[in-house]
């Protein structure tokens, strides 16, 4: 197999990795957040040594924004991408 430099690790991940899972109530403008997206964020952050409490992400907005900012500062491109998606959700700018 010839490596394709235009295909990144993000391109290889299933679409479900970035959402599309079960949505539960949360203190976000849309009133719900995708638990699959939060679980993916938690896993990527844990792999970098930064714990994330998913339940707290749902109801503690300050904690959530702090974790999202930390995720955006990571060297892991997947963690950064998920952080951007979560930021959009928490700001109410996520596409429907």
ChimeraX attribute file (.defattr): number of C-alpha atoms within 10 A of each C-alpha:
attribute: neighborCount
match mode: 1-to-1
recipient: residues
	/A:1	3
	/A:2	4
	/A:3	6
	/A:4	7
	/A:5	6
	/A:6	6
	/A:7	9
	/A:8	10
	/A:9	8
	/A:10	14
	/A:11	9
	/A:12	8
	/A:13	11
	/A:14	9
	/A:15	10
	/A:16	11
	/A:17	17
	/A:18	21
	/A:19	20
	/A:20	12
	/A:21	15
	/A:22	11
	/A:23	14
	/A:24	11
	/A:25	13
	/A:26	19
	/A:27	15
	/A:28	17
	/A:29	13
	/A:30	15
	/A:31	14
	/A:32	16
	/A:33	23
	/A:34	19
	/A:35	19
	/A:36	17
	/A:37	22
	/A:38	24
	/A:39	18
	/A:40	18
	/A:41	27
	/A:42	21
	/A:43	16
	/A:44	22
	/A:45	23
	/A:46	12
	/A:47	12
	/A:48	13
	/A:49	9
	/A:50	14
	/A:51	14
	/A:52	21
	/A:53	13
	/A:54	15
	/A:55	12
	/A:56	13
	/A:57	21
	/A:58	22
	/A:59	14
	/A:60	13
	/A:61	15
	/A:62	11
	/A:63	15
	/A:64	22
	/A:65	17
	/A:66	12
	/A:67	21
	/A:68	24
	/A:69	15
	/A:70	15
	/A:71	27
	/A:72	19
	/A:73	13
	/A:74	16
	/A:75	10
	/A:76	14
	/A:77	16
	/A:78	21
	/A:79	25
	/A:80	21
	/A:81	16
	/A:82	23
	/A:83	25
	/A:84	17
	/A:85	18
	/A:86	26
	/A:87	18
	/A:88	14
	/A:89	20
	/A:90	23
	/A:91	12
	/A:92	14
	/A:93	13
	/A:94	14
	/A:95	7
	/A:96	6
